[in-house]
Structure formats: structure tokens, C-alpha cells
Amino acid sequence: MMKLLPLATALALSLSLCAGGALAQGASAPAAAASAAPVSSAAKRDLAKRWVALQQGSLDAAARSIVEAPARQLLGAADPVLRSKVPADKREAVAKQLQDEARKYADDLTPVVRKRAQELAQTQMLAAVEEKYTEDELRQVVGFYESPVFKKLQQTQPPIEQALGQKLLAGVQPTVETKAKALQATMAKILGVSPAPVGGSASAPAGTGLKPSAPKKLGAPTTDKP
């Protein structure tokens, strides 16, 4: 689904900066300032609500990202400990336990953050949309997002982008790998360790080499044997 990035990004920033406090501060503003705000027509308010409703997928994605980012970071930090400190015969079970805890954390917290995102959408986002756009502009925007051509765009854009990404990767991967190996060797020299092969199947013991880590999927620490 095509994400409406500016609004979702703004929401994520609001959440990460404790938007609840900002809202409380805004509530204490003089009543005269609130009464000075222009009153939207019923038609404009309806269009603004429809636009906000169209952001739901993007809002959900922002909420998931906020929740899962710390879990991914913790799993990444746990990976070298898992490989170096946990006996090989227990590694798989411990990895599964870490995965289960990360998933439980995400399952518990995601609905809370999603609900907060929906609340912000009905306050901050709705008010901002009504303030920044005229009724005619809202009609055009909502009309586009609800149109068949936008639905077609949602269906056709991902495979187009995927094909482009694959073509780009095929063309630049050798250059990127060469440069990455040179960077790895330089960093290892600075640290006084021996660089492990980039993309190698074996994992070097902790503290004996420098090897870049791949991005972690939520709840998926590795169980490679040293």
C-alpha cells in the first residue's frame, strides 16, 4: 500500500517527543485564541475526516515502527552474546525464548501505540488538515485517494519499485562489496583486530574480529555456531 509519508512521519515524531505533553500544554492556551480559529463548514470537516481515515494504514505502520525499533535494537545487541556466551546445544532454545519475549512485547504494546496514533489523528492531524487546506483542495486530494487510478497506483507501484531495486542491486553490488571490505579492513586496523570475511558463513568468536551485522527482523536473533 502506498504510504502517505509526510503525515505518518509527523505522527511518529509527535509520539517520540511525547505529544501528550504538547497537547496538554496546548489545552492551557487562552480561550480567546481558540475562539479565533476559523470554523470549518460541515462539508470541509467531512472531507478532512475522510482524509484522516485514508491515513490509517500509514498510521498503523508508524505505530509498529515505534514499537519494534527498540526490540530490533535489543535483539541485535543480544546476538553476539548468544553466539559467544550461550552453549551451542542451548543456543536455539535461548534464541527462541528471546524471540518469544520480543513478540510478546510487540503484541502488548502495539495496540496501545496504535490507539494513541488514532487519538492524535483525530485531534492534531484533523485540525492541521482543516487549517492548511481549503475545502476545494481537500476535495481534490480525497478524490484522488479514493479514485480508481490511485488504487491502480497502489497495485502497480510496488512491483515497479521492486524491479528497479533488483536491477540497481545487480549493478552496484560488486562495487559496494569491494568498498565495504576496504572499510571493514580499515576499521579493523584502527581497532587492532582481524577482520572477518564480509558475508562469510562462519562467525568469528566475540572480540577476535570485526564483522558487520545484518539488520535484524523482529524476534529473530541468529543461532550460528562459532
PyRosetta script that sets phi, psi and omega in degrees:
from pyrosetta import init, pose_from_sequence

init()
pose = pose_from_sequence("MMKLLPLATALALSLSLCAGGALAQGASAPAAAASAAPVSSAAKRDLAKRWVALQQGSLDAAARSIVEAPARQLLGAADPVLRSKVPADKREAVAKQLQDEARKYADDLTPVVRKRAQELAQTQMLAAVEEKYTEDELRQVVGFYESPVFKKLQQTQPPIEQALGQKLLAGVQPTVETKAKALQATMAKILGVSPAPVGGSASAPAGTGLKPSAPKKLGAPTTDKP")
pose.set_psi(1, 135.1)
pose.set_omega(1, 179.5)
pose.set_phi(2, -70.1)
pose.set_psi(2, 123.7)
pose.set_omega(2, -176.3)
pose.set_phi(3, -89.5)
pose.set_psi(3, 145.6)
pose.set_omega(3, 177.0)
pose.set_phi(4, -93.0)
pose.set_psi(4, 81.3)
pose.set_omega(4, -165.1)
pose.set_phi(5, -57.9)
pose.set_psi(5, -45.2)
pose.set_omega(5, -175.7)
pose.set_phi(6, -57.3)
pose.set_psi(6, -42.9)
pose.set_omega(6, -178.3)
pose.set_phi(7, -71.7)
pose.set_psi(7, -40.6)
pose.set_omega(7, 179.6)
pose.set_phi(8, -65.3)
pose.set_psi(8, -40.2)
pose.set_omega(8, 178.3)
pose.set_phi(9, -64.1)
pose.set_psi(9, -40.9)
pose.set_omega(9, 178.3)
pose.set_phi(10, -62.6)
pose.set_psi(10, -38.8)
pose.set_omega(10, 178.9)
pose.set_phi(11, -64.7)
pose.set_psi(11, -46.3)
pose.set_omega(11, -179.5)
pose.set_phi(12, -59.2)
pose.set_psi(12, -41.4)
pose.set_omega(12, 178.3)
pose.set_phi(13, -64.6)
pose.set_psi(13, -40.2)
pose.set_omega(13, 179.4)
pose.set_phi(14, -62.4)
pose.set_psi(14, -41.8)
pose.set_omega(14, -179.7)
pose.set_phi(15, -67.0)
pose.set_psi(15, -44.5)
pose.set_omega(15, -176.6)
pose.set_phi(16, -67.4)
pose.set_psi(16, -22.2)
pose.set_omega(16, 178.5)
pose.set_phi(17, -99.5)
pose.set_psi(17, 19.2)
pose.set_omega(17, 178.5)
pose.set_phi(18, 59.0)
pose.set_psi(18, 65.5)
pose.set_omega(18, -176.2)
pose.set_phi(19, -62.5)
pose.set_psi(19, -22.6)
pose.set_omega(19, 178.8)
pose.set_phi(20, -58.4)
pose.set_psi(20, -39.8)
pose.set_omega(20, 178.2)
pose.set_phi(21, -65.8)
pose.set_psi(21, -37.8)
pose.set_omega(21, 179.2)
pose.set_phi(22, -65.4)
pose.set_psi(22, -37.9)
pose.set_omega(22, 178.5)
pose.set_phi(23, -65.9)
pose.set_psi(23, -39.6)
pose.set_omega(23, 179.2)
pose.set_phi(24, -63.6)
pose.set_psi(24, -39.3)
pose.set_omega(24, 178.2)
pose.set_phi(25, -65.3)
pose.set_psi(25, -40.4)
pose.set_omega(25, 179.0)
pose.set_phi(26, -63.9)
pose.set_psi(26, -32.5)
pose.set_omega(26, -178.6)
pose.set_phi(27, -67.8)
pose.set_psi(27, -22.3)
pose.set_omega(27, -179.1)
pose.set_phi(28, -87.2)
pose.set_psi(28, 0.8)
pose.set_omega(28, 179.3)
pose.set_phi(29, -64.1)
pose.set_psi(29, 156.2)
pose.set_omega(29, -179.5)
pose.set_phi(30, -57.3)
pose.set_psi(30, 143.0)
pose.set_omega(30, -179.1)
pose.set_phi(31, -64.1)
pose.set_psi(31, -26.9)
pose.set_omega(31, -179.1)
pose.set_phi(32, -63.3)
pose.set_psi(32, -37.0)
pose.set_omega(32, 179.7)
pose.set_phi(33, -65.3)
pose.set_psi(33, -40.0)
pose.set_omega(33, 179.5)
pose.set_phi(34, -65.7)
pose.set_psi(34, -40.2)
pose.set_omega(34, -178.1)
pose.set_phi(35, -70.0)
pose.set_psi(35, -18.4)
pose.set_omega(35, -179.2)
pose.set_phi(36, -79.7)
pose.set_psi(36, -14.8)
pose.set_omega(36, -178.9)
pose.set_phi(37, -65.9)
pose.set_psi(37, 139.9)
pose.set_omega(37, -179.8)
pose.set_phi(38, -66.4)
pose.set_psi(38, 144.2)
pose.set_omega(38, 179.7)
pose.set_phi(39, -90.5)
pose.set_psi(39, 125.5)
pose.set_omega(39, -179.4)
pose.set_phi(40, -77.4)
pose.set_psi(40, 151.2)
pose.set_omega(40, 173.6)
pose.set_phi(41, -72.0)
pose.set_psi(41, 162.5)
pose.set_omega(41, 178.9)
pose.set_phi(42, -60.6)
pose.set_psi(42, -37.8)
pose.set_omega(42, -179.5)
pose.set_phi(43, -66.3)
pose.set_psi(43, -42.2)
pose.set_omega(43, 179.8)
pose.set_phi(44, -66.7)
pose.set_psi(44, -41.7)
pose.set_omega(44, 178.1)
pose.set_phi(45, -61.1)
pose.set_psi(45, -40.7)
pose.set_omega(45, 178.5)
pose.set_phi(46, -63.3)
pose.set_psi(46, -42.8)
pose.set_omega(46, 178.6)
pose.set_phi(47, -63.9)
pose.set_psi(47, -41.0)
pose.set_omega(47, 178.9)
pose.set_phi(48, -63.2)
pose.set_psi(48, -40.9)
pose.set_omega(48, 178.4)
pose.set_phi(49, -64.9)
pose.set_psi(49, -38.8)
pose.set_omega(49, 178.2)
pose.set_phi(50, -64.6)
pose.set_psi(50, -39.4)
pose.set_omega(50, 178.1)
pose.set_phi(51, -64.2)
pose.set_psi(51, -45.6)
pose.set_omega(51, 179.2)
pose.set_phi(52, -60.3)
pose.set_psi(52, -40.9)
pose.set_omega(52, 178.8)
pose.set_phi(53, -61.3)
pose.set_psi(53, -33.5)
pose.set_omega(53, 179.6)
pose.set_phi(54, -70.4)
pose.set_psi(54, -14.5)
pose.set_omega(54, 179.6)
pose.set_phi(55, -85.8)
pose.set_psi(55, -1.1)
pose.set_omega(55, -169.3)
pose.set_phi(56, -56.1)
pose.set_psi(56, -43.8)
pose.set_omega(56, 179.2)
pose.set_phi(57, -61.2)
pose.set_psi(57, -40.7)
pose.set_omega(57, 178.9)
pose.set_phi(58, -68.1)
pose.set_psi(58, -38.6)
pose.set_omega(58, 178.2)
pose.set_phi(59, -65.0)
pose.set_psi(59, -42.1)
pose.set_omega(59, 178.4)
pose.set_phi(60, -62.4)
pose.set_psi(60, -40.9)
pose.set_omega(60, 179.1)
pose.set_phi(61, -63.9)
pose.set_psi(61, -40.2)
pose.set_omega(61, 178.2)
pose.set_phi(62, -64.0)
pose.set_psi(62, -41.3)
pose.set_omega(62, 179.0)
pose.set_phi(63, -63.5)
pose.set_psi(63, -45.2)
pose.set_omega(63, 179.1)
pose.set_phi(64, -61.9)
pose.set_psi(64, -41.0)
pose.set_omega(64, -179.1)
pose.set_phi(65, -62.7)
pose.set_psi(65, -42.5)
pose.set_omega(65, 179.4)
pose.set_phi(66, -62.5)
pose.set_psi(66, -41.2)
pose.set_omega(66, -178.1)
pose.set_phi(67, -72.2)
pose.set_psi(67, -43.6)
pose.set_omega(67, -170.8)
pose.set_phi(68, -80.7)
pose.set_psi(68, -22.1)
pose.set_omega(68, -177.4)
pose.set_phi(69, -57.5)
pose.set_psi(69, -48.0)
pose.set_omega(69, 178.6)
pose.set_phi(70, -64.1)
pose.set_psi(70, -36.4)
pose.set_omega(70, -180.0)
pose.set_phi(71, -64.7)
pose.set_psi(71, -42.2)
pose.set_omega(71, 177.8)
pose.set_phi(72, -62.2)
pose.set_psi(72, -40.8)
pose.set_omega(72, 179.6)
pose.set_phi(73, -63.8)
pose.set_psi(73, -42.8)
pose.set_omega(73, 179.9)
pose.set_phi(74, -66.6)
pose.set_psi(74, -39.8)
pose.set_omega(74, 178.0)
pose.set_phi(75, -65.6)
pose.set_psi(75, -37.7)
pose.set_omega(75, 176.9)
pose.set_phi(76, -64.2)
pose.set_psi(76, -39.4)
pose.set_omega(76, 178.6)
pose.set_phi(77, -69.8)
pose.set_psi(77, -30.0)
pose.set_omega(77, -179.1)
pose.set_phi(78, -76.2)
pose.set_psi(78, -23.0)
pose.set_omega(78, -173.7)
pose.set_phi(79, -59.0)
pose.set_psi(79, -50.9)
pose.set_omega(79, 179.4)
pose.set_phi(80, -65.2)
pose.set_psi(80, -31.8)
pose.set_omega(80, 176.4)
pose.set_phi(81, -66.6)
pose.set_psi(81, -41.7)
pose.set_omega(81, 178.6)
pose.set_phi(82, -59.3)
pose.set_psi(82, -42.4)
pose.set_omega(82, -177.0)
pose.set_phi(83, -75.5)
pose.set_psi(83, -31.0)
pose.set_omega(83, -173.1)
pose.set_phi(84, -100.6)
pose.set_psi(84, -25.4)
pose.set_omega(84, -173.2)
pose.set_phi(85, -109.5)
pose.set_psi(85, -24.2)
pose.set_omega(85, -176.3)
pose.set_phi(86, -94.5)
pose.set_psi(86, 129.9)
pose.set_omega(86, 178.3)
pose.set_phi(87, -55.8)
pose.set_psi(87, 146.5)
pose.set_omega(87, -175.0)
pose.set_phi(88, -58.2)
pose.set_psi(88, -36.5)
pose.set_omega(88, -176.8)
pose.set_phi(89, -73.6)
pose.set_psi(89, -13.8)
pose.set_omega(89, 179.3)
pose.set_phi(90, -109.0)
pose.set_psi(90, -3.6)
pose.set_omega(90, -171.6)
pose.set_phi(91, -63.4)
pose.set_psi(91, -43.3)
pose.set_omega(91, -178.0)
pose.set_phi(92, -63.6)
pose.set_psi(92, -42.5)
pose.set_omega(92, -179.7)
pose.set_phi(93, -66.2)
pose.set_psi(93, -40.8)
pose.set_omega(93, 179.3)
pose.set_phi(94, -67.0)
pose.set_psi(94, -40.2)
pose.set_omega(94, 178.1)
pose.set_phi(95, -61.0)
pose.set_psi(95, -40.6)
pose.set_omega(95, 178.7)
pose.set_phi(96, -65.9)
pose.set_psi(96, -38.1)
pose.set_omega(96, 178.2)
pose.set_phi(97, -63.5)
pose.set_psi(97, -42.4)
pose.set_omega(97, 176.8)
pose.set_phi(98, -62.3)
pose.set_psi(98, -42.3)
pose.set_omega(98, 179.3)
pose.set_phi(99, -62.0)
pose.set_psi(99, -44.3)
pose.set_omega(99, -179.4)
pose.set_phi(100, -63.1)
pose.set_psi(100, -41.0)
pose.set_omega(100, 179.6)
pose.set_phi(101, -66.2)
pose.set_psi(101, -40.0)
pose.set_omega(101, 178.5)
pose.set_phi(102, -65.0)
pose.set_psi(102, -40.5)
pose.set_omega(102, 179.4)
pose.set_phi(103, -67.4)
pose.set_psi(103, -39.9)
pose.set_omega(103, 178.2)
pose.set_phi(104, -62.4)
pose.set_psi(104, -43.8)
pose.set_omega(104, 176.9)
pose.set_phi(105, -56.5)
pose.set_psi(105, -47.9)
pose.set_omega(105, -178.1)
pose.set_phi(106, -66.2)
pose.set_psi(106, -41.8)
pose.set_omega(106, -179.6)
pose.set_phi(107, -64.7)
pose.set_psi(107, -35.7)
pose.set_omega(107, -179.5)
pose.set_phi(108, -74.4)
pose.set_psi(108, -40.2)
pose.set_omega(108, -170.9)
pose.set_phi(109, -90.4)
pose.set_psi(109, -30.4)
pose.set_omega(109, -176.0)
pose.set_phi(110, -57.4)
pose.set_psi(110, -45.6)
pose.set_omega(110, 178.4)
pose.set_phi(111, -60.5)
pose.set_psi(111, -33.9)
pose.set_omega(111, 179.7)
pose.set_phi(112, -65.9)
pose.set_psi(112, -47.0)
pose.set_omega(112, -179.1)
pose.set_phi(113, -69.7)
pose.set_psi(113, -37.2)
pose.set_omega(113, 177.9)
pose.set_phi(114, -62.2)
pose.set_psi(114, -41.7)
pose.set_omega(114, 178.4)
pose.set_phi(115, -62.6)
pose.set_psi(115, -42.0)
pose.set_omega(115, 178.4)
pose.set_phi(116, -63.8)
pose.set_psi(116, -38.0)
pose.set_omega(116, 177.8)
pose.set_phi(117, -62.2)
pose.set_psi(117, -41.3)
pose.set_omega(117, 178.9)
pose.set_phi(118, -65.3)
pose.set_psi(118, -37.9)
pose.set_omega(118, 178.1)
pose.set_phi(119, -64.3)
pose.set_psi(119, -43.6)
pose.set_omega(119, 178.6)
pose.set_phi(120, -64.9)
pose.set_psi(120, -36.1)
pose.set_omega(120, 179.6)
pose.set_phi(121, -62.7)
pose.set_psi(121, -36.5)
pose.set_omega(121, -178.0)
pose.set_phi(122, -82.4)
pose.set_psi(122, -6.9)
pose.set_omega(122, 178.1)
pose.set_phi(123, -115.5)
pose.set_psi(123, -76.5)
pose.set_omega(123, -175.9)
pose.set_phi(124, -63.2)
pose.set_psi(124, -49.9)
pose.set_omega(124, -175.0)
pose.set_phi(125, -66.9)
pose.set_psi(125, -45.4)
pose.set_omega(125, -179.2)
pose.set_phi(126, -60.8)
pose.set_psi(126, -44.1)
pose.set_omega(126, 179.6)
pose.set_phi(127, -64.6)
pose.set_psi(127, -40.3)
pose.set_omega(127, -179.3)
pose.set_phi(128, -66.1)
pose.set_psi(128, -40.9)
pose.set_omega(128, 179.8)
pose.set_phi(129, -63.1)
pose.set_psi(129, -44.3)
pose.set_omega(129, 179.7)
pose.set_phi(130, -64.9)
pose.set_psi(130, -34.2)
pose.set_omega(130, -178.0)
pose.set_phi(131, -75.2)
pose.set_psi(131, -40.5)
pose.set_omega(131, -170.7)
pose.set_phi(132, -85.2)
pose.set_psi(132, -20.9)
pose.set_omega(132, -173.5)
pose.set_phi(133, -121.2)
pose.set_psi(133, 145.4)
pose.set_omega(133, 173.3)
pose.set_phi(134, -80.2)
pose.set_psi(134, 167.7)
pose.set_omega(134, 178.5)
pose.set_phi(135, -60.8)
pose.set_psi(135, -40.2)
pose.set_omega(135, 180.0)
pose.set_phi(136, -66.3)
pose.set_psi(136, -39.9)
pose.set_omega(136, 178.3)
pose.set_phi(137, -64.7)
pose.set_psi(137, -42.4)
pose.set_omega(137, 177.5)
pose.set_phi(138, -61.6)
pose.set_psi(138, -39.9)
pose.set_omega(138, 179.5)
pose.set_phi(139, -61.6)
pose.set_psi(139, -40.4)
pose.set_omega(139, 179.4)
pose.set_phi(140, -67.7)
pose.set_psi(140, -44.8)
pose.set_omega(140, -178.2)
pose.set_phi(141, -64.5)
pose.set_psi(141, -50.3)
pose.set_omega(141, -179.8)
pose.set_phi(142, -62.6)
pose.set_psi(142, -39.9)
pose.set_omega(142, 178.0)
pose.set_phi(143, -59.4)
pose.set_psi(143, -39.5)
pose.set_omega(143, 178.8)
pose.set_phi(144, -67.0)
pose.set_psi(144, -47.7)
pose.set_omega(144, -177.0)
pose.set_phi(145, -65.7)
pose.set_psi(145, -25.4)
pose.set_omega(145, 179.7)
pose.set_phi(146, -95.9)
pose.set_psi(146, 2.6)
pose.set_omega(146, -174.8)
pose.set_phi(147, -84.9)
pose.set_psi(147, 158.1)
pose.set_omega(147, 175.7)
pose.set_phi(148, -60.2)
pose.set_psi(148, -33.6)
pose.set_omega(148, -178.1)
pose.set_phi(149, -67.2)
pose.set_psi(149, -33.9)
pose.set_omega(149, 177.0)
pose.set_phi(150, -70.1)
pose.set_psi(150, -39.1)
pose.set_omega(150, 176.5)
pose.set_phi(151, -61.5)
pose.set_psi(151, -38.9)
pose.set_omega(151, 176.8)
pose.set_phi(152, -65.6)
pose.set_psi(152, -39.8)
pose.set_omega(152, 178.0)
pose.set_phi(153, -60.1)
pose.set_psi(153, -41.3)
pose.set_omega(153, 178.1)
pose.set_phi(154, -61.9)
pose.set_psi(154, -35.4)
pose.set_omega(154, -177.7)
pose.set_phi(155, -79.4)
pose.set_psi(155, -36.3)
pose.set_omega(155, -172.4)
pose.set_phi(156, -94.2)
pose.set_psi(156, -25.8)
pose.set_omega(156, -175.7)
pose.set_phi(157, -66.6)
pose.set_psi(157, -43.6)
pose.set_omega(157, -179.0)
pose.set_phi(158, -56.7)
pose.set_psi(158, -48.4)
pose.set_omega(158, 178.8)
pose.set_phi(159, -65.2)
pose.set_psi(159, -32.2)
pose.set_omega(159, 176.4)
pose.set_phi(160, -63.9)
pose.set_psi(160, -45.4)
pose.set_omega(160, 179.8)
pose.set_phi(161, -66.5)
pose.set_psi(161, -37.3)
pose.set_omega(161, 179.5)
pose.set_phi(162, -64.4)
pose.set_psi(162, -43.5)
pose.set_omega(162, 178.8)
pose.set_phi(163, -62.4)
pose.set_psi(163, -40.9)
pose.set_omega(163, 177.9)
pose.set_phi(164, -63.4)
pose.set_psi(164, -43.2)
pose.set_omega(164, -179.9)
pose.set_phi(165, -62.4)
pose.set_psi(165, -41.4)
pose.set_omega(165, 179.1)
pose.set_phi(166, -64.7)
pose.set_psi(166, -41.7)
pose.set_omega(166, 178.9)
pose.set_phi(167, -64.7)
pose.set_psi(167, -42.4)
pose.set_omega(167, 179.2)
pose.set_phi(168, -63.3)
pose.set_psi(168, -44.7)
pose.set_omega(168, -179.7)
pose.set_phi(169, -61.4)
pose.set_psi(169, -43.9)
pose.set_omega(169, -179.7)
pose.set_phi(170, -61.8)
pose.set_psi(170, -33.9)
pose.set_omega(170, -177.2)
pose.set_phi(171, -79.8)
pose.set_psi(171, -32.7)
pose.set_omega(171, -173.1)
pose.set_phi(172, -108.9)
pose.set_psi(172, -8.3)
pose.set_omega(172, -174.8)
pose.set_phi(173, -57.3)
pose.set_psi(173, -45.8)
pose.set_omega(173, 178.9)
pose.set_phi(174, -58.7)
pose.set_psi(174, -42.1)
pose.set_omega(174, 179.5)
pose.set_phi(175, -65.2)
pose.set_psi(175, -43.7)
pose.set_omega(175, 180.0)
pose.set_phi(176, -62.5)
pose.set_psi(176, -43.6)
pose.set_omega(176, -179.2)
pose.set_phi(177, -63.7)
pose.set_psi(177, -41.3)
pose.set_omega(177, 179.1)
pose.set_phi(178, -62.0)
pose.set_psi(178, -46.6)
pose.set_omega(178, 179.6)
pose.set_phi(179, -66.2)
pose.set_psi(179, -37.5)
pose.set_omega(179, 179.8)
pose.set_phi(180, -65.4)
pose.set_psi(180, -39.7)
pose.set_omega(180, 178.2)
pose.set_phi(181, -64.7)
pose.set_psi(181, -39.9)
pose.set_omega(181, 178.4)
pose.set_phi(182, -65.1)
pose.set_psi(182, -41.9)
pose.set_omega(182, 177.5)
pose.set_phi(183, -63.6)
pose.set_psi(183, -42.2)
pose.set_omega(183, 179.7)
pose.set_phi(184, -61.5)
pose.set_psi(184, -42.9)
pose.set_omega(184, 179.6)
pose.set_phi(185, -64.0)
pose.set_psi(185, -41.0)
pose.set_omega(185, 179.0)
pose.set_phi(186, -64.5)
pose.set_psi(186, -44.7)
pose.set_omega(186, 179.9)
pose.set_phi(187, -65.4)
pose.set_psi(187, -39.6)
pose.set_omega(187, 178.8)
pose.set_phi(188, -64.1)
pose.set_psi(188, -38.2)
pose.set_omega(188, 178.2)
pose.set_phi(189, -64.0)
pose.set_psi(189, -42.1)
pose.set_omega(189, 178.8)
pose.set_phi(190, -62.9)
pose.set_psi(190, -39.1)
pose.set_omega(190, -178.4)
pose.set_phi(191, -82.1)
pose.set_psi(191, -13.9)
pose.set_omega(191, -179.1)
pose.set_phi(192, 75.6)
pose.set_psi(192, 33.0)
pose.set_omega(192, 178.8)
pose.set_phi(193, -125.3)
pose.set_psi(193, 169.4)
pose.set_omega(193, 178.5)
pose.set_phi(194, -93.3)
pose.set_psi(194, 127.3)
pose.set_omega(194, -179.8)
pose.set_phi(195, -70.4)
pose.set_psi(195, 137.2)
pose.set_omega(195, 173.1)
pose.set_phi(196, -83.5)
pose.set_psi(196, 153.9)
pose.set_omega(196, 179.7)
pose.set_phi(197, -60.1)
pose.set_psi(197, 134.4)
pose.set_omega(197, 176.9)
pose.set_phi(198, -68.9)
pose.set_psi(198, 125.1)
pose.set_omega(198, 178.1)
pose.set_phi(199, 78.4)
pose.set_psi(199, 8.6)
pose.set_omega(199, -179.9)
pose.set_phi(200, -69.3)
pose.set_psi(200, 158.5)
pose.set_omega(200, -177.3)
pose.set_phi(201, -82.9)
pose.set_psi(201, -24.8)
pose.set_omega(201, -178.7)
pose.set_phi(202, -90.1)
pose.set_psi(202, 147.0)
pose.set_omega(202, 178.6)
pose.set_phi(203, -103.9)
pose.set_psi(203, 128.8)
pose.set_omega(203, 179.4)
pose.set_phi(204, -73.9)
pose.set_psi(204, 145.7)
pose.set_omega(204, 175.9)
pose.set_phi(205, -58.1)
pose.set_psi(205, 150.2)
pose.set_omega(205, -176.6)
pose.set_phi(206, -60.6)
pose.set_psi(206, 135.4)
pose.set_omega(206, 175.7)
pose.set_phi(207, 86.5)
pose.set_psi(207, -3.0)
pose.set_omega(207, -177.6)
pose.set_phi(208, -107.0)
pose.set_psi(208, -7.6)
pose.set_omega(208, -177.7)
pose.set_phi(209, -160.4)
pose.set_psi(209, 175.4)
pose.set_omega(209, -179.9)
pose.set_phi(210, -122.0)
pose.set_psi(210, 119.1)
pose.set_omega(210, -178.4)
pose.set_phi(211, -138.7)
pose.set_psi(211, 126.9)
pose.set_omega(211, 179.5)
pose.set_phi(212, -66.6)
pose.set_psi(212, 143.4)
pose.set_omega(212, 179.6)
pose.set_phi(213, -97.1)
pose.set_psi(213, 140.6)
pose.set_omega(213, 176.1)
pose.set_phi(214, -77.1)
pose.set_psi(214, 153.8)
pose.set_omega(214, 176.3)
pose.set_phi(215, -57.5)
pose.set_psi(215, 140.1)
pose.set_omega(215, -177.3)
pose.set_phi(216, -91.9)
pose.set_psi(216, 136.4)
pose.set_omega(216, 167.7)
pose.set_phi(217, -80.9)
pose.set_psi(217, 150.1)
pose.set_omega(217, -177.0)
pose.set_phi(218, -58.7)
pose.set_psi(218, 124.7)
pose.set_omega(218, 176.3)
pose.set_phi(219, 75.8)
pose.set_psi(219, 28.6)
pose.set_omega(219, -176.6)
pose.set_phi(220, -136.4)
pose.set_psi(220, 64.8)
pose.set_omega(220, 173.4)
pose.set_phi(221, -69.2)
pose.set_psi(221, 151.0)
pose.set_omega(221, -177.5)
pose.set_phi(222, -79.2)
pose.set_psi(222, 159.9)
pose.set_omega(222, 177.5)
pose.set_phi(223, -125.9)
pose.set_psi(223, 26.5)
pose.set_omega(223, -179.8)
pose.set_phi(224, -60.4)
pose.set_psi(224, 140.3)
pose.set_omega(224, 178.1)
pose.set_phi(225, -84.0)
pose.set_psi(225, 142.0)
pose.set_omega(225, 179.2)
pose.set_phi(226, -70.5)
pose.dump_pdb("model.pdb")
